[in-house]
């Protein structure tokens, strides 16, 4: 089934990007996205968090690999 993702990005005012519905992927498939944003919050260890299929619309054998958080230094 279709799924969506959201991305919490470090902007001066809190912002969460919510995607449009996405096409299903087969087991082992992957997809690359590029997200751009402006008015970045500067500093070290600024977190970006992405969650896919947050509503659990797609049945999966492992729901524990649907999110990731990473930190970046933004100058």
mmCIF file of the N, C-alpha and C atoms, coordinates in Angstrom:
data_MODEL
# 
_entry.id   MODEL 
# 
loop_
_atom_site.group_PDB 
_atom_site.id 
_atom_site.type_symbol 
_atom_site.label_atom_id 
_atom_site.label_alt_id 
_atom_site.label_comp_id 
_atom_site.label_asym_id 
_atom_site.label_entity_id 
_atom_site.label_seq_id 
_atom_site.pdbx_PDB_ins_code 
_atom_site.Cartn_x 
_atom_site.Cartn_y 
_atom_site.Cartn_z 
_atom_site.occupancy 
_atom_site.B_iso_or_equiv 
_atom_site.pdbx_formal_charge 
_atom_site.auth_seq_id 
_atom_site.auth_comp_id 
_atom_site.auth_asym_id 
_atom_site.auth_atom_id 
_atom_site.pdbx_PDB_model_num 
ATOM 1   N N  . UNK A 1 1  ? 0.812  -1.193 0.000  1.00 0.00 ? 1  UNK A N  1 
ATOM 2   C CA . UNK A 1 1  ? 0.000  0.000  0.000  1.00 0.00 ? 1  UNK A CA 1 
ATOM 3   C C  . UNK A 1 1  ? 0.852  1.251  0.000  1.00 0.00 ? 1  UNK A C  1 
ATOM 4   N N  . UNK A 1 2  ? 0.199  2.352  -0.113 1.00 0.00 ? 2  UNK A N  1 
ATOM 5   C CA . UNK A 1 2  ? 0.933  3.615  -0.094 1.00 0.00 ? 2  UNK A CA 1 
ATOM 6   C C  . UNK A 1 2  ? 1.337  3.972  1.329  1.00 0.00 ? 2  UNK A C  1 
ATOM 7   N N  . UNK A 1 3  ? 2.342  4.795  1.438  1.00 0.00 ? 3  UNK A N  1 
ATOM 8   C CA . UNK A 1 3  ? 2.875  5.216  2.724  1.00 0.00 ? 3  UNK A CA 1 
ATOM 9   C C  . UNK A 1 3  ? 3.311  6.666  2.608  1.00 0.00 ? 3  UNK A C  1 
ATOM 10  N N  . UNK A 1 4  ? 3.595  7.270  3.740  1.00 0.00 ? 4  UNK A N  1 
ATOM 11  C CA . UNK A 1 4  ? 4.053  8.662  3.790  1.00 0.00 ? 4  UNK A CA 1 
ATOM 12  C C  . UNK A 1 4  ? 5.269  8.731  4.707  1.00 0.00 ? 4  UNK A C  1 
ATOM 13  N N  . UNK A 1 5  ? 5.974  9.846  4.639  1.00 0.00 ? 5  UNK A N  1 
ATOM 14  C CA . UNK A 1 5  ? 7.060  10.060 5.592  1.00 0.00 ? 5  UNK A CA 1 
ATOM 15  C C  . UNK A 1 5  ? 7.013  11.486 6.091  1.00 0.00 ? 5  UNK A C  1 
ATOM 16  N N  . UNK A 1 6  ? 7.608  11.697 7.244  1.00 0.00 ? 6  UNK A N  1 
ATOM 17  C CA . UNK A 1 6  ? 7.773  13.060 7.727  1.00 0.00 ? 6  UNK A CA 1 
ATOM 18  C C  . UNK A 1 6  ? 9.230  13.272 8.104  1.00 0.00 ? 6  UNK A C  1 
ATOM 19  N N  . UNK A 1 7  ? 9.649  14.520 8.050  1.00 0.00 ? 7  UNK A N  1 
ATOM 20  C CA . UNK A 1 7  ? 11.026 14.888 8.367  1.00 0.00 ? 7  UNK A CA 1 
ATOM 21  C C  . UNK A 1 7  ? 11.006 16.126 9.247  1.00 0.00 ? 7  UNK A C  1 
ATOM 22  N N  . UNK A 1 8  ? 11.613 16.009 10.405 1.00 0.00 ? 8  UNK A N  1 
ATOM 23  C CA . UNK A 1 8  ? 11.766 17.140 11.315 1.00 0.00 ? 8  UNK A CA 1 
ATOM 24  C C  . UNK A 1 8  ? 13.140 17.739 11.053 1.00 0.00 ? 8  UNK A C  1 
ATOM 25  N N  . UNK A 1 9  ? 13.157 18.984 10.584 1.00 0.00 ? 9  UNK A N  1 
ATOM 26  C CA . UNK A 1 9  ? 14.413 19.627 10.202 1.00 0.00 ? 9  UNK A CA 1 
ATOM 27  C C  . UNK A 1 9  ? 14.701 20.813 11.118 1.00 0.00 ? 9  UNK A C  1 
ATOM 28  N N  . UNK A 1 10 ? 15.991 21.103 11.350 1.00 0.00 ? 10 UNK A N  1 
ATOM 29  C CA . UNK A 1 10 ? 16.350 22.176 12.284 1.00 0.00 ? 10 UNK A CA 1 
ATOM 30  C C  . UNK A 1 10 ? 16.234 23.563 11.650 1.00 0.00 ? 10 UNK A C  1 
ATOM 31  N N  . UNK A 1 11 ? 15.067 24.134 11.733 1.00 0.00 ? 11 UNK A N  1 
ATOM 32  C CA . UNK A 1 11 ? 14.850 25.490 11.241 1.00 0.00 ? 11 UNK A CA 1 
ATOM 33  C C  . UNK A 1 11 ? 14.611 26.421 12.427 1.00 0.00 ? 11 UNK A C  1 
ATOM 34  N N  . UNK A 1 12 ? 14.709 27.714 12.179 1.00 0.00 ? 12 UNK A N  1 
ATOM 35  C CA . UNK A 1 12 ? 14.543 28.688 13.271 1.00 0.00 ? 12 UNK A CA 1 
ATOM 36  C C  . UNK A 1 12 ? 13.189 28.562 13.947 1.00 0.00 ? 12 UNK A C  1 
ATOM 37  N N  . UNK A 1 13 ? 12.162 28.279 13.159 1.00 0.00 ? 13 UNK A N  1 
ATOM 38  C CA . UNK A 1 13 ? 10.859 27.954 13.738 1.00 0.00 ? 13 UNK A CA 1 
ATOM 39  C C  . UNK A 1 13 ? 10.623 26.473 13.461 1.00 0.00 ? 13 UNK A C  1 
ATOM 40  N N  . UNK A 1 14 ? 10.156 25.755 14.431 1.00 0.00 ? 14 UNK A N  1 
ATOM 41  C CA . UNK A 1 14 ? 9.995  24.312 14.307 1.00 0.00 ? 14 UNK A CA 1 
ATOM 42  C C  . UNK A 1 14 ? 9.182  23.961 13.061 1.00 0.00 ? 14 UNK A C  1 
ATOM 43  N N  . UNK A 1 15 ? 9.655  22.992 12.290 1.00 0.00 ? 15 UNK A N  1 
ATOM 44  C CA . UNK A 1 15 ? 8.976  22.616 11.056 1.00 0.00 ? 15 UNK A CA 1 
ATOM 45  C C  . UNK A 1 15 ? 9.084  21.114 10.847 1.00 0.00 ? 15 UNK A C  1 
ATOM 46  N N  . UNK A 1 16 ? 7.968  20.487 10.503 1.00 0.00 ? 16 UNK A N  1 
ATOM 47  C CA . UNK A 1 16 ? 7.952  19.075 10.137 1.00 0.00 ? 16 UNK A CA 1 
ATOM 48  C C  . UNK A 1 16 ? 7.382  18.971 8.731  1.00 0.00 ? 16 UNK A C  1 
ATOM 49  N N  . UNK A 1 17 ? 8.199  18.465 7.801  1.00 0.00 ? 17 UNK A N  1 
ATOM 50  C CA . UNK A 1 17 ? 7.758  18.223 6.429  1.00 0.00 ? 17 UNK A CA 1 
ATOM 51  C C  . UNK A 1 17 ? 6.960  16.931 6.406  1.00 0.00 ? 17 UNK A C  1 
ATOM 52  N N  . UNK A 1 18 ? 5.792  16.948 5.774  1.00 0.00 ? 18 UNK A N  1 
ATOM 53  C CA . UNK A 1 18 ? 4.968  15.745 5.620  1.00 0.00 ? 18 UNK A CA 1 
ATOM 54  C C  . UNK A 1 18 ? 4.811  15.472 4.121  1.00 0.00 ? 18 UNK A C  1 
ATOM 55  N N  . UNK A 1 19 ? 5.191  14.280 3.706  1.00 0.00 ? 19 UNK A N  1 
ATOM 56  C CA . UNK A 1 19 ? 5.169  13.941 2.284  1.00 0.00 ? 19 UNK A CA 1 
ATOM 57  C C  . UNK A 1 19 ? 3.761  13.637 1.789  1.00 0.00 ? 19 UNK A C  1 
ATOM 58  N N  . UNK A 1 20 ? 3.630  13.668 0.502  1.00 0.00 ? 20 UNK A N  1 
ATOM 59  C CA . UNK A 1 20 ? 2.442  13.146 -0.167 1.00 0.00 ? 20 UNK A CA 1 
ATOM 60  C C  . UNK A 1 20 ? 2.524  11.619 -0.108 1.00 0.00 ? 20 UNK A C  1 
ATOM 61  N N  . UNK A 1 21 ? 1.437  10.906 -0.375 1.00 0.00 ? 21 UNK A N  1 
ATOM 62  C CA . UNK A 1 21 ? 1.501  9.436  -0.406 1.00 0.00 ? 21 UNK A CA 1 
ATOM 63  C C  . UNK A 1 21 ? 2.543  8.945  -1.416 1.00 0.00 ? 21 UNK A C  1 
ATOM 64  N N  . UNK A 1 22 ? 3.280  7.922  -1.021 1.00 0.00 ? 22 UNK A N  1 
ATOM 65  C CA . UNK A 1 22 ? 4.355  7.355  -1.831 1.00 0.00 ? 22 UNK A CA 1 
ATOM 66  C C  . UNK A 1 22 ? 3.969  5.956  -2.303 1.00 0.00 ? 22 UNK A C  1 
ATOM 67  N N  . UNK A 1 23 ? 4.558  5.534  -3.427 1.00 0.00 ? 23 UNK A N  1 
ATOM 68  C CA . UNK A 1 23 ? 4.319  4.191  -3.959 1.00 0.00 ? 23 UNK A CA 1 
ATOM 69  C C  . UNK A 1 23 ? 4.972  3.140  -3.072 1.00 0.00 ? 23 UNK A C  1 
ATOM 70  N N  . UNK A 1 24 ? 4.398  1.964  -3.036 1.00 0.00 ? 24 UNK A N  1 
ATOM 71  C CA . UNK A 1 24 ? 4.967  0.855  -2.267 1.00 0.00 ? 24 UNK A CA 1 
ATOM 72  C C  . UNK A 1 24 ? 6.336  0.471  -2.801 1.00 0.00 ? 24 UNK A C  1 
ATOM 73  N N  . UNK A 1 25 ? 7.161  -0.055 -1.911 1.00 0.00 ? 25 UNK A N  1 
ATOM 74  C CA . UNK A 1 25 ? 8.464  -0.591 -2.277 1.00 0.00 ? 25 UNK A CA 1 
ATOM 75  C C  . UNK A 1 25 ? 8.453  -2.088 -2.009 1.00 0.00 ? 25 UNK A C  1 
ATOM 76  N N  . UNK A 1 26 ? 9.154  -2.841 -2.838 1.00 0.00 ? 26 UNK A N  1 
ATOM 77  C CA . UNK A 1 26 ? 9.286  -4.281 -2.619 1.00 0.00 ? 26 UNK A CA 1 
ATOM 78  C C  . UNK A 1 26 ? 10.329 -4.520 -1.528 1.00 0.00 ? 26 UNK A C  1 
ATOM 79  N N  . UNK A 1 27 ? 10.298 -5.680 -0.882 1.00 0.00 ? 27 UNK A N  1 
ATOM 80  C CA . UNK A 1 27 ? 11.317 -5.983 0.129  1.00 0.00 ? 27 UNK A CA 1 
ATOM 81  C C  . UNK A 1 27 ? 12.723 -5.794 -0.438 1.00 0.00 ? 27 UNK A C  1 
ATOM 82  N N  . UNK A 1 28 ? 13.562 -5.100 0.301  1.00 0.00 ? 28 UNK A N  1 
ATOM 83  C CA . UNK A 1 28 ? 14.936 -4.844 -0.129 1.00 0.00 ? 28 UNK A CA 1 
ATOM 84  C C  . UNK A 1 28 ? 15.104 -3.627 -1.008 1.00 0.00 ? 28 UNK A C  1 
ATOM 85  N N  . UNK A 1 29 ? 14.011 -3.046 -1.502 1.00 0.00 ? 29 UNK A N  1 
ATOM 86  C CA . UNK A 1 29 ? 14.104 -1.843 -2.328 1.00 0.00 ? 29 UNK A CA 1 
ATOM 87  C C  . UNK A 1 29 ? 14.460 -0.640 -1.468 1.00 0.00 ? 29 UNK A C  1 
ATOM 88  N N  . UNK A 1 30 ? 14.959 0.382  -2.115 1.00 0.00 ? 30 UNK A N  1 
ATOM 89  C CA . UNK A 1 30 ? 15.227 1.644  -1.425 1.00 0.00 ? 30 UNK A CA 1 
ATOM 90  C C  . UNK A 1 30 ? 14.903 2.786  -2.371 1.00 0.00 ? 30 UNK A C  1 
ATOM 91  N N  . UNK A 1 31 ? 14.845 3.974  -1.818 1.00 0.00 ? 31 UNK A N  1 
ATOM 92  C CA . UNK A 1 31 ? 14.562 5.163  -2.612 1.00 0.00 ? 31 UNK A CA 1 
ATOM 93  C C  . UNK A 1 31 ? 15.341 6.313  -1.991 1.00 0.00 ? 31 UNK A C  1 
ATOM 94  N N  . UNK A 1 32 ? 15.822 7.236  -2.814 1.00 0.00 ? 32 UNK A N  1 
ATOM 95  C CA . UNK A 1 32 ? 16.553 8.411  -2.335 1.00 0.00 ? 32 UNK A CA 1 
ATOM 96  C C  . UNK A 1 32 ? 15.681 9.643  -2.486 1.00 0.00 ? 32 UNK A C  1 
ATOM 97  N N  . UNK A 1 33 ? 15.694 10.490 -1.480 1.00 0.00 ? 33 UNK A N  1 
ATOM 98  C CA . UNK A 1 33 ? 14.993 11.767 -1.510 1.00 0.00 ? 33 UNK A CA 1 
ATOM 99  C C  . UNK A 1 33 ? 15.983 12.857 -1.158 1.00 0.00 ? 33 UNK A C  1 
ATOM 100 N N  . UNK A 1 34 ? 15.771 14.027 -1.719 1.00 0.00 ? 34 UNK A N  1 
ATOM 101 C CA . UNK A 1 34 ? 16.534 15.210 -1.340 1.00 0.00 ? 34 UNK A CA 1 
ATOM 102 C C  . UNK A 1 34 ? 15.554 16.224 -0.786 1.00 0.00 ? 34 UNK A C  1 
ATOM 103 N N  . UNK A 1 35 ? 15.781 16.636 0.453  1.00 0.00 ? 35 UNK A N  1 
ATOM 104 C CA . UNK A 1 35 ? 14.936 17.645 1.089  1.00 0.00 ? 35 UNK A CA 1 
ATOM 105 C C  . UNK A 1 35 ? 15.752 18.911 1.258  1.00 0.00 ? 35 UNK A C  1 
ATOM 106 N N  . UNK A 1 36 ? 15.208 20.008 0.825  1.00 0.00 ? 36 UNK A N  1 
ATOM 107 C CA . UNK A 1 36 ? 15.860 21.292 1.033  1.00 0.00 ? 36 UNK A CA 1 
ATOM 108 C C  . UNK A 1 36 ? 15.051 22.123 2.010  1.00 0.00 ? 36 UNK A C  1 
ATOM 109 N N  . UNK A 1 37 ? 15.729 22.958 2.767  1.00 0.00 ? 37 UNK A N  1 
ATOM 110 C CA . UNK A 1 37 ? 15.023 23.852 3.679  1.00 0.00 ? 37 UNK A CA 1 
ATOM 111 C C  . UNK A 1 37 ? 15.855 25.106 3.877  1.00 0.00 ? 37 UNK A C  1 
ATOM 112 N N  . UNK A 1 38 ? 15.179 26.186 4.203  1.00 0.00 ? 38 UNK A N  1 
ATOM 113 C CA . UNK A 1 38 ? 15.885 27.438 4.457  1.00 0.00 ? 38 UNK A CA 1 
ATOM 114 C C  . UNK A 1 38 ? 15.646 27.859 5.901  1.00 0.00 ? 38 UNK A C  1 
ATOM 115 N N  . UNK A 1 39 ? 16.247 28.952 6.289  1.00 0.00 ? 39 UNK A N  1 
ATOM 116 C CA . UNK A 1 39 ? 16.183 29.470 7.664  1.00 0.00 ? 39 UNK A CA 1 
ATOM 117 C C  . UNK A 1 39 ? 16.634 28.411 8.667  1.00 0.00 ? 39 UNK A C  1 
ATOM 118 N N  . UNK A 1 40 ? 17.775 27.780 8.340  1.00 0.00 ? 40 UNK A N  1 
ATOM 119 C CA . UNK A 1 40 ? 18.314 26.738 9.209  1.00 0.00 ? 40 UNK A CA 1 
ATOM 120 C C  . UNK A 1 40 ? 18.723 27.309 10.557 1.00 0.00 ? 40 UNK A C  1 
ATOM 121 N N  . UNK A 1 41 ? 18.559 26.500 11.558 1.00 0.00 ? 41 UNK A N  1 
ATOM 122 C CA . UNK A 1 41 ? 18.992 26.847 12.906 1.00 0.00 ? 41 UNK A CA 1 
ATOM 123 C C  . UNK A 1 41 ? 20.478 26.494 13.000 1.00 0.00 ? 41 UNK A C  1 
ATOM 124 N N  . UNK A 1 42 ? 21.331 27.497 13.192 1.00 0.00 ? 42 UNK A N  1 
ATOM 125 C CA . UNK A 1 42 ? 22.765 27.250 13.214 1.00 0.00 ? 42 UNK A CA 1 
ATOM 126 C C  . UNK A 1 42 ? 23.199 26.671 14.555 1.00 0.00 ? 42 UNK A C  1 
ATOM 127 N N  . UNK A 1 43 ? 24.321 25.971 14.517 1.00 0.00 ? 43 UNK A N  1 
ATOM 128 C CA . UNK A 1 43 ? 24.890 25.413 15.733 1.00 0.00 ? 43 UNK A CA 1 
ATOM 129 C C  . UNK A 1 43 ? 25.360 23.986 15.521 1.00 0.00 ? 43 UNK A C  1 
ATOM 130 N N  . UNK A 1 44 ? 25.963 23.450 16.553 1.00 0.00 ? 44 UNK A N  1 
ATOM 131 C CA . UNK A 1 44 ? 26.450 22.076 16.468 1.00 0.00 ? 44 UNK A CA 1 
ATOM 132 C C  . UNK A 1 44 ? 25.364 21.102 16.917 1.00 0.00 ? 44 UNK A C  1 
ATOM 133 N N  . UNK A 1 45 ? 25.475 19.903 16.429 1.00 0.00 ? 45 UNK A N  1 
ATOM 134 C CA . UNK A 1 45 ? 24.551 18.819 16.791 1.00 0.00 ? 45 UNK A CA 1 
ATOM 135 C C  . UNK A 1 45 ? 23.085 19.170 16.558 1.00 0.00 ? 45 UNK A C  1 
ATOM 136 N N  . UNK A 1 46 ? 22.777 19.740 15.399 1.00 0.00 ? 46 UNK A N  1 
ATOM 137 C CA . UNK A 1 46 ? 21.388 20.041 15.038 1.00 0.00 ? 46 UNK A CA 1 
ATOM 138 C C  . UNK A 1 46 ? 20.748 18.760 14.492 1.00 0.00 ? 46 UNK A C  1 
ATOM 139 N N  . UNK A 1 47 ? 19.668 18.277 15.110 1.00 0.00 ? 47 UNK A N  1 
ATOM 140 C CA . UNK A 1 47 ? 19.096 16.991 14.707 1.00 0.00 ? 47 UNK A CA 1 
ATOM 141 C C  . UNK A 1 47 ? 18.146 17.090 13.506 1.00 0.00 ? 47 UNK A C  1 
ATOM 142 N N  . UNK A 1 48 ? 18.226 16.081 12.663 1.00 0.00 ? 48 UNK A N  1 
ATOM 143 C CA . UNK A 1 48 ? 17.255 15.858 11.592 1.00 0.00 ? 48 UNK A CA 1 
ATOM 144 C C  . UNK A 1 48 ? 16.689 14.465 11.835 1.00 0.00 ? 48 UNK A C  1 
ATOM 145 N N  . UNK A 1 49 ? 15.373 14.357 11.854 1.00 0.00 ? 49 UNK A N  1 
ATOM 146 C CA . UNK A 1 49 ? 14.722 13.086 12.141 1.00 0.00 ? 49 UNK A CA 1 
ATOM 147 C C  . UNK A 1 49 ? 13.733 12.765 11.026 1.00 0.00 ? 49 UNK A C  1 
ATOM 148 N N  . UNK A 1 50 ? 13.795 11.542 10.520 1.00 0.00 ? 50 UNK A N  1 
ATOM 149 C CA . UNK A 1 50 ? 12.891 11.109 9.448  1.00 0.00 ? 50 UNK A CA 1 
ATOM 150 C C  . UNK A 1 50 ? 12.182 9.837  9.896  1.00 0.00 ? 50 UNK A C  1 
ATOM 151 N N  . UNK A 1 51 ? 10.866 9.816  9.725  1.00 0.00 ? 51 UNK A N  1 
ATOM 152 C CA . UNK A 1 51 ? 10.053 8.645  10.040 1.00 0.00 ? 51 UNK A CA 1 
ATOM 153 C C  . UNK A 1 51 ? 9.235  8.286  8.809  1.00 0.00 ? 51 UNK A C  1 
ATOM 154 N N  . UNK A 1 52 ? 9.302  7.026  8.404  1.00 0.00 ? 52 UNK A N  1 
ATOM 155 C CA . UNK A 1 52 ? 8.506  6.557  7.270  1.00 0.00 ? 52 UNK A CA 1 
ATOM 156 C C  . UNK A 1 52 ? 7.369  5.685  7.778  1.00 0.00 ? 52 UNK A C  1 
ATOM 157 N N  . UNK A 1 53 ? 6.298  5.678  7.037  1.00 0.00 ? 53 UNK A N  1 
ATOM 158 C CA . UNK A 1 53 ? 5.113  4.880  7.372  1.00 0.00 ? 53 UNK A CA 1 
ATOM 159 C C  . UNK A 1 53 ? 4.699  5.079  8.828  1.00 0.00 ? 53 UNK A C  1 
ATOM 160 N N  . UNK A 1 54 ? 4.642  6.357  9.242  1.00 0.00 ? 54 UNK A N  1 
ATOM 161 C CA . UNK A 1 54 ? 4.334  6.683  10.641 1.00 0.00 ? 54 UNK A CA 1 
ATOM 162 C C  . UNK A 1 54 ? 2.943  6.242  11.064 1.00 0.00 ? 54 UNK A C  1 
ATOM 163 N N  . UNK A 1 55 ? 2.042  6.024  10.114 1.00 0.00 ? 55 UNK A N  1 
ATOM 164 C CA . UNK A 1 55 ? 0.690  5.569  10.460 1.00 0.00 ? 55 UNK A CA 1 
ATOM 165 C C  . UNK A 1 55 ? 0.558  4.046  10.364 1.00 0.00 ? 55 UNK A C  1 
ATOM 166 N N  . UNK A 1 56 ? 1.677  3.360  10.072 1.00 0.00 ? 56 UNK A N  1 
ATOM 167 C CA . UNK A 1 56 ? 1.705  1.892  9.954  1.00 0.00 ? 56 UNK A CA 1 
ATOM 168 C C  . UNK A 1 56 ? 0.697  1.393  8.920  1.00 0.00 ? 56 UNK A C  1 
ATOM 169 N N  . UNK A 1 57 ? 0.627  2.092  7.791  1.00 0.00 ? 57 UNK A N  1 
ATOM 170 C CA . UNK A 1 57 ? -0.295 1.721  6.715  1.00 0.00 ? 57 UNK A CA 1 
ATOM 171 C C  . UNK A 1 57 ? 0.181  0.494  5.948  1.00 0.00 ? 57 UNK A C  1 
ATOM 172 N N  . UNK A 1 58 ? 1.490  0.234  5.966  1.00 0.00 ? 58 UNK A N  1 
ATOM 173 C CA . UNK A 1 58 ? 2.055  -0.895 5.232  1.00 0.00 ? 58 UNK A CA 1 
ATOM 174 C C  . UNK A 1 58 ? 2.411  -2.004 6.222  1.00 0.00 ? 58 UNK A C  1 
ATOM 175 N N  . UNK A 1 59 ? 1.835  -3.202 6.051  1.00 0.00 ? 59 UNK A N  1 
ATOM 176 C CA . UNK A 1 59 ? 2.192  -4.309 6.940  1.00 0.00 ? 59 UNK A CA 1 
ATOM 177 C C  . UNK A 1 59 ? 3.658  -4.704 6.718  1.00 0.00 ? 59 UNK A C  1 
ATOM 178 N N  . UNK A 1 60 ? 4.413  -4.807 7.798  1.00 0.00 ? 60 UNK A N  1 
ATOM 179 C CA . UNK A 1 60 ? 5.831  -5.144 7.704  1.00 0.00 ? 60 UNK A CA 1 
ATOM 180 C C  . UNK A 1 60 ? 6.185  -6.158 8.782  1.00 0.00 ? 60 UNK A C  1 
ATOM 181 N N  . UNK A 1 61 ? 7.203  -6.962 8.515  1.00 0.00 ? 61 UNK A N  1 
ATOM 182 C CA . UNK A 1 61 ? 7.678  -7.901 9.537  1.00 0.00 ? 61 UNK A CA 1 
ATOM 183 C C  . UNK A 1 61 ? 8.507  -7.182 10.591 1.00 0.00 ? 61 UNK A C  1 
ATOM 184 N N  . UNK A 1 62 ? 9.051  -5.998 10.257 1.00 0.00 ? 62 UNK A N  1 
ATOM 185 C CA . UNK A 1 62 ? 9.852  -5.229 11.208 1.00 0.00 ? 62 UNK A CA 1 
ATOM 186 C C  . UNK A 1 62 ? 9.456  -3.758 11.125 1.00 0.00 ? 62 UNK A C  1 
ATOM 187 N N  . UNK A 1 63 ? 8.733  -3.272 12.105 1.00 0.00 ? 63 UNK A N  1 
ATOM 188 C CA . UNK A 1 63 ? 8.332  -1.856 12.158 1.00 0.00 ? 63 UNK A CA 1 
ATOM 189 C C  . UNK A 1 63 ? 9.382  -0.999 12.874 1.00 0.00 ? 63 UNK A C  1 
ATOM 190 N N  . UNK A 1 64 ? 10.448 -1.638 13.373 1.00 0.00 ? 64 UNK A N  1 
ATOM 191 C CA . UNK A 1 64 ? 11.441 -0.925 14.174 1.00 0.00 ? 64 UNK A CA 1 
ATOM 192 C C  . UNK A 1 64 ? 12.516 -0.225 13.354 1.00 0.00 ? 64 UNK A C  1 
ATOM 193 N N  . UNK A 1 65 ? 12.465 -0.329 12.036 1.00 0.00 ? 65 UNK A N  1 
ATOM 194 C CA . UNK A 1 65 ? 13.483 0.313  11.205 1.00 0.00 ? 65 UNK A CA 1 
ATOM 195 C C  . UNK A 1 65 ? 12.890 1.440  10.360 1.00 0.00 ? 65 UNK A C  1 
ATOM 196 N N  . UNK A 1 66 ? 11.859 2.078  10.855 1.00 0.00 ? 66 UNK A N  1 
ATOM 197 C CA . UNK A 1 66 ? 11.159 3.108  10.084 1.00 0.00 ? 66 UNK A CA 1 
ATOM 198 C C  . UNK A 1 66 ? 11.528 4.531  10.479 1.00 0.00 ? 66 UNK A C  1 
ATOM 199 N N  . UNK A 1 67 ? 12.534 4.698  11.312 1.00 0.00 ? 67 UNK A N  1 
ATOM 200 C CA . UNK A 1 67 ? 12.938 6.063  11.648 1.00 0.00 ? 67 UNK A CA 1 
ATOM 201 C C  . UNK A 1 67 ? 14.446 6.136  11.839 1.00 0.00 ? 67 UNK A C  1 
ATOM 202 N N  . UNK A 1 68 ? 14.959 7.346  11.649 1.00 0.00 ? 68 UNK A N  1 
ATOM 203 C CA . UNK A 1 68 ? 16.380 7.606  11.833 1.00 0.00 ? 68 UNK A CA 1 
ATOM 204 C C  . UNK A 1 68 ? 16.547 9.058  12.260 1.00 0.00 ? 68 UNK A C  1 
ATOM 205 N N  . UNK A 1 69 ? 17.521 9.285  13.099 1.00 0.00 ? 69 UNK A N  1 
ATOM 206 C CA . UNK A 1 69 ? 17.877 10.637 13.510 1.00 0.00 ? 69 UNK A CA 1 
ATOM 207 C C  . UNK A 1 69 ? 19.381 10.791 13.355 1.00 0.00 ? 69 UNK A C  1 
ATOM 208 N N  . UNK A 1 70 ? 19.791 11.915 12.819 1.00 0.00 ? 70 UNK A N  1 
ATOM 209 C CA . UNK A 1 70 ? 21.211 12.234 12.677 1.00 0.00 ? 70 UNK A CA 1 
ATOM 210 C C  . UNK A 1 70 ? 21.408 13.686 13.073 1.00 0.00 ? 70 UNK A C  1 
ATOM 211 N N  . UNK A 1 71 ? 22.609 14.011 13.518 1.00 0.00 ? 71 UNK A N  1 
ATOM 212 C CA . UNK A 1 71 ? 22.918 15.388 13.905 1.00 0.00 ? 71 UNK A CA 1 
ATOM 213 C C  . UNK A 1 71 ? 24.002 15.951 12.998 1.00 0.00 ? 71 UNK A C  1 
ATOM 214 N N  . UNK A 1 72 ? 23.879 17.245 12.704 1.00 0.00 ? 72 UNK A N  1 
ATOM 215 C CA . UNK A 1 72 ? 24.806 17.932 11.817 1.00 0.00 ? 72 UNK A CA 1 
ATOM 216 C C  . UNK A 1 72 ? 25.228 19.252 12.436 1.00 0.00 ? 72 UNK A C  1 
ATOM 217 N N  . UNK A 1 73 ? 26.401 19.720 12.036 1.00 0.00 ? 73 UNK A N  1 
ATOM 218 C CA . UNK A 1 73 ? 26.824 21.070 12.384 1.00 0.00 ? 73 UNK A CA 1 
ATOM 219 C C  . UNK A 1 73 ? 26.380 21.990 11.263 1.00 0.00 ? 73 UNK A C  1 
ATOM 220 N N  . UNK A 1 74 ? 25.634 23.012 11.590 1.00 0.00 ? 74 UNK A N  1 
ATOM 221 C CA . UNK A 1 74 ? 25.133 23.957 10.594 1.00 0.00 ? 74 UNK A CA 1 
ATOM 222 C C  . UNK A 1 74 ? 25.758 25.312 10.882 1.00 0.00 ? 74 UNK A C  1 
ATOM 223 N N  . UNK A 1 75 ? 26.493 25.806 9.903  1.00 0.00 ? 75 UNK A N  1 
ATOM 224 C CA . UNK A 1 75 ? 27.200 27.080 10.067 1.00 0.00 ? 75 UNK A CA 1 
ATOM 225 C C  . UNK A 1 75 ? 26.352 28.249 9.657  1.00 0.00 ? 75 UNK A C  1 
# 
